[in-house]
Amino acid sequence: MAQFLSEDHFAAAREALAADQGFLGAIANVDFSAQFDVNGGPDGDIVYYLKVSGGDVETDMGPLEDADVTVTSDYATSQAISKGELNVQMAFMTGKIKVGGNVAKIMMHQNVINDYARVLSGLDIEY
């Protein structure tokens, strides 16, 4: 079992994403990148990213230079999305997440974000 937003979490995420045919189908013709800034975690603030291009996916801890968008939330919101208790659109509409950068691009590729959240919500994670 991996700790939420740890190196082990992202290793499990990469494996799950690469094996999920629905996710791979969603990213087939997509060029999109997002950096996620999570504030107030038990060990401080956490930054991670998702980058899809040419049918390939990268996700890991750390910043992503020239990300299309930056998504900012608190730790509790990120945790609720990860558990599948809160969907991304509702979090955005209620102000629990803030989006900066190319907002039109994230709206155009919201299915990728939703599928990313869906796959990660199925991981065996310790919160």
N, C-alpha and C positions, 0 to 999 in steps of 0.2 A: 504494500500500500504506500503510495507516494503522498508526501505532504503538499497541500495546496500551494500553488505558485512556487514550487521548488524546481531544482534541476531535474529531479526524478519525475515530477509532474510533466514537464515539457518533453522528456524522453518518452514517457508513456503516450503523451499527446501526439507526438510525431508518428509513432508506431500505429496508433489508432486511426489517425487521419489518412495515412498511406494505405490502410486496409479497408477504408470505408468507401464503397463504390458510389454511394449517393453523394458524398463530399467530393470525390474525384470527378464525378460528372458535373457538379456545380462549378468547379474551377476550371473546366476544360478549356474555355476560351477567355479567361479572365486575367487581367493584369491589375492587381490591386494590393496595396500594403497599408497596414494599420499598426500604430503603436498604441499600447494600452498603458496608461499611468494609473496605478492603484495606490491610493493614499490611505495611511493609517493602519497598515497591517501589523500583526503582532511583532514583527521584526523590522518595522519601518515601511517606507514606501517601496513599491516594486514596479519595475518597468519591464514589459515584454512586448513581443510583436508577432504579427501574422503577415506573411508575404506570399502571394500566389502569383505565378507567372508561367505561361506555357504549359499548364497542367501540373506544375510542380508546386509544392508547399514547403514553406519554412516557418517554424514557430520556435521561439526560444526566449530566454530571459535577456534583458538588455535593451538599449535603445536601437531604433532603426533610422538611420540617416535618410532624409528625403521621403519619409512616409507620406502617403496620400492624405491620411487623416490621423488625428490623435484623439483617442477616446479616454476620458478621465472619469474615474469613479472612486468611491470609497471602498474599503475592503469588504464591508458587509454586502454592498450591492454586487460586487464582483463574485463574492461567494454565493449569493442567491442565484445569480445567472448561471454559475458553474453547476450548481445543484439542480438546475432546471426549475427552480421555484419562481423565477422572474424571467420574462422574455425580454430580449434586447429592445424591441419597440416600446414596450410599456416602460422600461427603465428610462428610455430617452424622453418619452412623452411626459413622464412625471418628474423630469429634471434630475433623476438619480445618476444619469451619465451625461457628460458634456462632450460634444464633438467639435473639434477644430480642424481646419484645413479644408480639403475639397469635399464639402458636405454632399454635393450632388453625386460624387463618385461613390460615397458610402451608401447613399440611397439607391443608386443603380445596382450595387452589389450586396444589398442587404441579405439576399439569400445565402451568400457565402458566409457572412457573419452568423446567420441563424444556423447554418449547417455546422460551422465551426463550434458554436456553443452546444449544439445537439451532440456532436461526437464527444466533446470534452465532458459533457454531463454524464456520460456513461462510464467514465474512468473510475477506478477504485481509489478514491482520494480521502485522505485524512484532513479534516478541517480544524 
